[in-house]
Amino acid sequence: MYTKTSFIVLLLGLSFVGFSQKSSIRDISKTYTDLDEAIKMREKVYHLNLSNQGLKEIPKEVLSLSNLKSLYLSDNQLSQIKIPLEKLEHLELLDLNGNEFKKIPVDQIKRCKSLKALNIRENEIKEVYSDLSQLIRLRALDLGQNKIAKISSEIKLPGIQFFRADQNELVDFPKAFANMGILREINLQGNLIEALDQEILSSLVKLRKLNLSYNPITDLSELKYCSKLTQLKINGIDLSKSDVYVICGLVKLKYLYTEDANLMELPSAIKNLKKLEEWYLSGNDISAVPEEISQLGKLRYVNLTGNPVSTLKLIQLQNDAPKAEIKI
C-alpha cells in the first residue's frame, strides 16, 4: 500500500549527502514550515515544507535559501512554476504532490542540476512526454494517482532507480523502461495493463521490487525474466487463469503478495521459494496449504485472512511451519 510519505522516506537519504562537517546534525535534519522563520535562518535551512498552505505560486523568497536540499509543496493549488528554481543549486528533492499540474514542468526544472527526486502524484497529468529525458539526474520519480494513459517510449532516464505510476490509466506496459536499465523498483498498481513485455522485463537486470496489483493481466509467464525479484505484488490479479508455477520459479523472493487473487490451492512447487519470509494470501479460497511449506526455512509470516482454512488444517500448517506467524 502506498502512503503519502513513503516516497519521501525512501529518498530522505538523498538530502543528507554532501553536507560539510561544519553543519550540525540538528541543522541538517530540521524541516522548516514557516517561510519567514526560514529566511531568518537562511544559511542553515536545508529542508522547507510549505505543504497545504493554499499556494497558487511558489514564493520567490524561497530562492534566498541557497543551501536548500528538499522542497515540499504538496497539497497546494500550483499549476506551474514561475520562479527560476535552478538558482537552488543544491535542490535534490521536489515534492509537488496534490497540486494542479497538467504536465510535468520539465522546462522549469531541467536546469536544477542536483535534482534527484520528483514527486508529482495526485495532479492532472494525462501524458508523459519525451522531454522528461532532460531530467538526466533523476533517481526517483513518482507519477501516481494522475490520469496518465500514455508514457512516451522515447524517454531515456539511465540513472533512475525508482519509478511509480500507480493508479493511472495505462493500458500498455511502458516501453520506456527499456531505457532505464538500473531500475530497482517499479509500481504500476491499479492501471489497465493487460499484458507484460518479455523484451522489456528481460532488460531490467537490476529490478528487485515489482508491483502489478489490480491490473487485468491474465498471463504472468513473462515474470520468469524477473529472476532477481525480492518483492512481488500481484494482488487482485486472477491467478486461477495464470501459471502460478512461474511465481514459484522466482527463487529470490522474500516478500510475496497474492491477495484477492482467486487462488483455491497452492502448488507443491512453493518449496522452491527458499528465501521467502512473508506471504500475503488474504481474500482467496484456500482451504489447505501443501506440506512443502515446511521446506521454507526462512518463512516468518503468512496471512491467510478470509480463507476457508479449517482448524485441523491450521494445526497442520502450524506444525509444518513452526517458525512462522500464521494470521487467519
N, C-alpha and C positions, 0 to 999 in steps of 0.2 A: 504494500500500500504506500502511495506517495503522501508525504506530508510536506507542507509548505516550506518547512525549514530543512528538509532532508538534503536538498541540493546545496544549500548554503553550508550545512555541516560537513558534507562531503568535501567541499572545496575550501573550507576555512583555512586549511594549512597553507594554501597559496598566499594568503595575506600575512604570513609570518616569515616569509622568505626575504632575505636581503636586508634585514634591518641592521644598523650599525650597533656595536656593542654599547654605545652611549645611550641607546634607547632602553628605558626600563621596561620590565615585563608589564607593569601596570599601564604604561603609555600604549604599548603595543596591543594589549587585549581590550582596552576600553572602547566602547562604541558610544559615540555622542548622538543624542537625539534632539538636541536643541542647537539650531544653526548659530544663533548669537553666541552661545557659550563656546561653540566650536571655533568661531572666528577669533575669539579672545585667546584661545589656546592653539592657534592655527599650526604652529610648528610641531605640536605634539599630537595632532589629530591624524589617525590612520584609518579609522572606521567611522562612517557617518550614516545614520539611519533616519531618513526623512519619510518613512512609510506612513501611509494613512493620514496625510495632512492636507488633503484636498488640493494638492498642487496641480496646476494646469501647465506650468512651465518649471524647469529646473532653475532655482535661484542662481543668478550669476555669481553671487558671493561664494558659492561652492568652489569656484576656480582659485580662490585665495588659499585653499588648503593644499599646499604644494606636496605634502607627503601622503596624501590620501591613497589608501590601497583598496578600500571597499566602499562602495556607494550603494545604499539600499533605498530604492524609490518605489517600493511596491504599494499597491492599493491606493493610487492617486488617480488623476484624470489626465495623464500625459498622453499625447498623441504624436509628438515629435520632439526632437532635441534641437534647441536653438542656440545653445552656447557651445563654444569650442572645447569639448571635453578632452581633446588631445593635450591641452595645457596641463592636465593632471598626469604627468609623466609616469607616475608610479601606480596608476589605477590598474588593478588586476581583476577586480570583480565588480560587475554592474548588474544590479537586480532591478528589473523593470516589470516584475510580476504584477498582474492585476491592474493594468492600465488600458489605454485605448489605441494602441499602435495597430495600424492596418498592414504594416510591413516591417520587417526588421530594419532599423535605421542604420544600415551599413555605411552610407556616406558620412554620417555624423560621428561614427565611432571607429572607422577604419584606420585612422591615424593615431589611435590610442595604442602606442607601441608596446605597452605592458599588459594589455587586456588578455586575460586567460580564461575568464568565465563569464558567460552571459546567461542570465535567467530572464526570459521574456514569456513566461507562462501566462495563461488567462488574459490574452489580448484578443485582437480581432483579425489575426493573420490568416490568410486563406492559401497563400502560396509562398514557397521559399525559393528565391531566385539564385542564379549562379553567382551573383555579386557577393554572396556570402563568402566566397573563396578569398575575398580580400581581408578577412579577419584571420590572417595566417597564423597568429599566435594562440588562437583559441585551443584550450584543452578540454573545455566542458561547455555544452550548450543544452539549455532546457527550453523546448518549444511546446511543452504540454498544454493541454486544455485551450487550444486555439480552434480554428476551423480549417486546418490545413488539409487540402486534398491532393496537393502535389509538391514534391520536393525535386528540384532540378537535378538531373543525373550528371550535370556538368560541374557540380560543386566539388571542390578539392580542398580538403582540410587535413593535410597529412599529419598534423600534430594532435588532433583531437582524440580524447580518450573516453569521454562520457557524452552520450547523445540520448536525449529524451524527447520523444514526440508522442507521448501517450495522450489518450482522449482527444483524438483528432478525427479526420475523415479520410485517412489514407486508404487507398484500395490496393496499391502495389507496394511490395517490399522495396524500400528506397534503393535505387541503383547507385546513388551517390556513395553508399557505404563502401563500394569497391575502391573509392579514392580516399578512404580513411583507414589506412592499413594497421594502425595501432589502437583501434577502438578496443576498450576493455569492458564497457558496459553499454547496452542498448535497451531502451524501454519503449516499446510500441504498444503497450496495453490499450485496449479499448478503441481500436481503429476498425477498418472494414477489410483488412487484408485477408485474402482467400488462399494465397499460395506463397511458399518460400522460394528462394532463388539459390540453386546449388552453387553457381559460379561466385556469387557474392559471398555466401556463407563460407565457402572454402578459402576465400581470400582473407578472412578475418582471423588470422592466426593468433592474435592476442586476446580474443574475446573470452571473457570469463563470466559475465553475467548477462542473461538474456531474458527479457520479459515480453511474452507474446500473448498474455492473458486476454481473454474476451475479444478475440478476433475469430471470424468464421473460417478458420483454417481446417481443412479436412484431411490433409496429408502432411505428416510431420517427418517423413522419411529423410528429408534434406538435413535434418538435425544431426545426422551421422557425421556431417562435416564440421560440427562444432565440438570436436573431441576434447577440448581443453576447458569446457564449461565447468565452473564450480557451483553456479547457481542458475536454475532454470525455473521460470514461472510460466505455466501454461494453464492457469485456472480458466474455467469456463469454455474450454475447447473440448468438443465431443470426442473423447478418446475411444469410444466404442466403435468409431469409424476410422480410427487411425492405428498405426502399428506401434503398440506400446513397447514392443521389444527394442525399438530404436532407442527409446529413452534408457532402457536397461544397458545399452551399449555405451552410454556416456559415463565411463568408469571414474571420472574425476569429480563427479557431482558430490557436493557437500550439502546443498540445500535444494530440495525439490518441492515444487508447489503444483499439485494436480487437484485442486478443489473444484467442486461443481463440474466435474468432467465426465459424468455419466459412466463411471467405472463400476463394474459389477464384480470384477475379480482382478487379482494381480498375478502376473506370470511368475513361474519359478525362477525366471531369469533375473529377478531382483537381486539374486545372490551376487551378481556382478558388481553391484554398487557398493563396493567395499569401503569407500570413503564417505558414504552418506552419513550425515549427522542429524539432519532434521527432515522430516517428510510430512507435508501438509496434505491431508486427504479428505477433509471435511466436505459434506454435501454430496457424497457419492452413494452408491448402493452396494457397498462391500459388506458381505456377511462373514467373511473369514480371510485371514492373511496366511499365505503359504509358509510352511515351516522353514523355508530357506531364508526367512528374515533373520534367523538365528546366526547366519553367516555374516551379518552386517555388524561387525565388532565395534564400530565407532558410532552406531546409531544411539542417540540420546533423547530424541523426542519424536513422537508420532501423534498426529492429530487426526482422529477418526470421528470427530463430532458429526452427528447426523447420519451415521451409517448403521445399518441393522445388525451390528455385531452382538451375538448372544453372550450371555455371561460365561458359558462354557468356552466359547471361542476366545473370549477376552482373557480368561485364565491361561489358555494355551498360548496366546500371544505374549502374555507377561512372562511365561516360562521360556518361550523362545527368544525373547529379547529382554532379559532381566535388567540390563543397564539403562534401558530407555524409559522415559516417562511417557505413559500412554494416556492421551486425553480422549474421552469418549462421552 
